[in-house]
């Protein structure tokens, strides 16, 4: 019995040693293609994480909604089915953290420099901290730039939107934005947008050029307007229990990997959007419109009232703080 017990203990010790030597797996799920800025940065983070932890961490990246769609991924993270996501900032509104919906307000950021003053400063840090009661730790903001509008008719003045069914991601602000233009907002998962446009279930949508091009939406949209009316960004988030449970000598190199991946992501975001816009023009299937000063003024006049409309939902103080900081 003693020999049998000793063998059992040795087997258990060997099993524990093998488990202890196994790498920590981080499943990183997102809904866009690998060649978007977010997709490339996720891969870069995975490479750096494995390098800086000397193989103690393995990052498995699942792009293009392979694991979860827009509406499913946050719940999956909270349940621990995945460890890391980079959802668009609008996704936190339905989670109960409505302050993030400020990023959806039309024309709230006049430039990338103004945006970074918000995301990299006290406002950005305070917003990420609001996710912690939801079991989420915010690690970084990633960028995907300003959005264009597309449809199968020219969209030069607000009146051109009247009666159109426009696909949006689920967001009360974006819903109000499209209604302010006279359109009918249709909330659809990103993975469903191309097919809805192709069959005419919706008439148009808004996206940064890199998302539009990599999802081939330009093949089923005859017109694009360089409106730059709104911003699309992401927060890289991780399951809080998982993150807090990591040893310090693992978490610190992961934080360094995230800092470097974030710098890289911001560097490529504008470049990739510019390249995507060039590719859309070259494809020859879509007419690209640039708004005149008069047309831009009409868009702003139609859309800026959405700020006032959303004050009770997002918070007047926060909207005013962002507007002041982003000057």
N, C-alpha and C positions, 0 to 999 in steps of 0.2 A: 504493500500500500504506500509505503514511504517513497519507493522508487517511482510508482505511478503518479503520486502527487508531485514529486519533483519534476517529472517529465511534463506534467500539465502546466506547472509554473514556468518552466523553460519555454514551452510552446506559447504560453500567454505573453511572456516577455518578448519573444521573437516577433509575435504578432503586433504588440504595441510599438516595438522598435520600427517595424516596417511602416506602421501607420504614422508614427512620428516623423519618419523620413519622407513621407509622401508630401508633395507640394500642396500649398494652400491654393485652392481653385477659386478664382473670381469669375463668375459668369457676368459678362457685360453685354446687355441686350439693347439694341436700338432699332429704329424703324426706317432708317434711310439706307441708301446703297453704300458699299464700302468706298466708292470714289468721291463721295461728298466730303466737305471739310470735317464734319462730325465723324464720318466713317473712317477717314484717314487718321484723325487724332486718336480715335479709340484704338486703332491698331498701333499707333506710335506709343500710346500709354502702355499697352500690353507688352511691347518690346522692351521699353524702359523699365517696367515693373519687374520683369523676369531678370533683366540685367542687374539692376540695383539691389535686388534681394538675393542675387546669386542663385537663382533657380528655386528659391523657397516659395515663390508665388508664381502661379501659372494663370494667365488671363485668357479666358475663352470668349472671343467676341462673336456675337450672333447678330448680324446686320439684317436690314430689310424685312423686319417683322417676322423673322424666322421662328422666334419663340412666342412673342406677344405683340398684339396690336396696341395702338395708342391707349385705348380705354382699359386694357388689361395689365399693362406693364407696371404701373405704380402699385397695384394690389399685389402683384407677384413679388415686387421688391419688399413690401412690408411683411409679407409672409415668409420671406427668405428663400423663395424659389429661384431668384437671381440676386446677386449681390450689388450690381452697379447698373445705373441707367444714365442717360443724358436726355431727359424729356424736354420738350419746349416749355418755356416758362408759363405758358397759358395752362398747362396741365395741373398746376397747383391750386387753381381756383376751385375746381370741383372737389379737391381734397380738403377744402376749408381754409386755405391760406390765400385769401382773395387779393392780398396786397401785391402778389406777383402779376396780377392782371394789369397793373400799371404799365408793364412793358408792352402790352398790346395797344395802348392808346395811340391813335393816329397822330403823327407829327410831334411826338413828345421828345424825340431825340433829333436835334438838327444835324448831328454828325457822329461819326464813330468816336472821336475824341470826347465829345460830350457824354456819350453812352458810357465810356470807360470811367469817367469821373464818378458815375453812379455805381457801376458794378464793382469797381475796384476800391471803392471808398466805404465809409461807414454805413451808407444806405444798403449797399449790396451785402455787406457782412451781416447786418441786422436782419435782412430778409432771409438769408440762409439759416440763421438761428431759429427762425419761426418754424422750420421744418422738423426740429428735433422732437417736439411732443408727438409728432406723427410717426416716430420711429425711423427718421431719415436724417442722415448727416449730409450737409451740402459741402462739396469739395471745391468747386470752381464754376465759373461762368464760361461757356463757350459761345462763339459768335457765328451767326450765319447771315448777317447783313440785312439790308433793307429789301423790301418786297416790291415786286411788280404785279400789275393786274393783267389777267388774260381773259379772253372771250373769243367768240366767233364773230364779233362785230367790233368796230373801233370804240374804245372807251376814252374819250377825250374830255368830256364834260360830265358832271354828276348826272345830268338827265339821261345820259346814254346807258346808265345802269337800270333804269326803270323797268321793273318786271322781270329782270334776269334772275335765274336761280344760281347763286354763287356759293361754291363749296368753301367752307371754313373749317378750321379745327374747332373743337368744342371750346367756346369762350364767350361769355356774356358780352365782353367788350367788342369782339369781332362781330357778334350778332348785331349789336347796336350800330357798329360802323357800317355794315352793309345796309341796314334799314335806313340809316341816315342818307345813303346814296339812292334809296328807292328800290333796292334789290331785295330778293328773298334769300336769306342765309340758309344754307344746308350744311349741317355739321356731319362730316364724314371722316372716318379714319383715313390717315394719309395713304395707307396701302390700297384703299378703295378709290382714290381720287382719279387716277388715270382712266380706269374702266368707266366710271361715272361720266367723265368728260367724253370718252370715246362714243358711248351709246346715247349721249345727249340727256342723261338723267339730271345733269347740271350743265349750266351754260358757260361757266367760267370759274376762276379761282384766283387766289393770290399766293405768291411764293417768292422766295429769293431765286434768282436765275439758276443757281446750282441745283436746287431741288427740282425745279421745273425741267431742266435739261436731263438730269440723270433718271428721272421718271418718265421721260419721253412725252411730257405733256404738250410740248411745242408741236408734236406731230398731229395733235387733235385740237389745237387752238390756233385760229387764223390770225389773231391780233394780240400783241403785247404792248402795254403802256408802261413806260419807265416812270412810274409814279413815285417810287421811294416813299410811300405814304406811311409805312409801318415797319416795325423791326421784328425780326425773328431771332431769338437767342435760346440757349439751353442752359440748364444747370446740371452739372455732373453730380450725381448723388449716389449714396451708398447706404445699405441697410445699417442702421445705427448699432444694433446689437452685435452684428458681425464686425463692424469697424472697431468698436470699443473693445472687443474681445481679442483683437490682434496684439501680439507682443509688440512692445515699443520699437524693438530693433527691426521689425517688419513694417510697422506703420510709417516710420520716419522715411525709409527709402521710397515707399509708395507715395508719400506726400511730395517728395522731390520729383518722382516720375510724373505726377499730376501737374506740378508747376511747369515742368519742361514741355509736357504735352499741350498744356494750355497756351504757352507762348507760341508753340508751333501752330496750333489751331488758328490762333488769331492772325498769324502771318499768312496762312494759306487761304483764309476765308474770302478776303476781298479778291485775291488773285483768281481763285476758282470761280467766283461769281462773274468776274470780268471775262474769263475764258468761256464760261458757259453762255454768256450773252453773245459773244462772238460766234460761237458754234450755232446758236439758235438763228442768228442772222444768216450765216453761211448755208444752213440747211434749206433756206428759201421757202419754207412752208408757212412762215409767220411774218406778218408785217409788224415792224417795231415802231412805236410812236413815242416821240419826246414831247412833253407838254410845254406849251408856251407859258410865259409869265402870267398871262391872263387866265389860262386854263388852270395853272397851279393855284392861283388865288381862289378860283371857284371851288376847287377841291378842298382847300383849307377852310373856306367859309362853310362848306357843307359838313366837314368832319370834326372841326375843333369843338363844336357843341357837345360831342360825345364825352369830352373831359368833364364838363359840368354834370352831365347825365350820370356819370359813374362815380361821382364824389361820395354818395351815400354807401356805395358798395365797396370801393377801394379805400376811401379815406381822403378827405380834402387835404389834410395836413401832409400826407405822403405825396400826393400829386403835386402840391405846391413845392415840397422839398425837392422832388425830382426835377421839376421845371426850373427851379432856382439853381440847382447844382449843375444842370445840363446846359446852362447858357454858354 
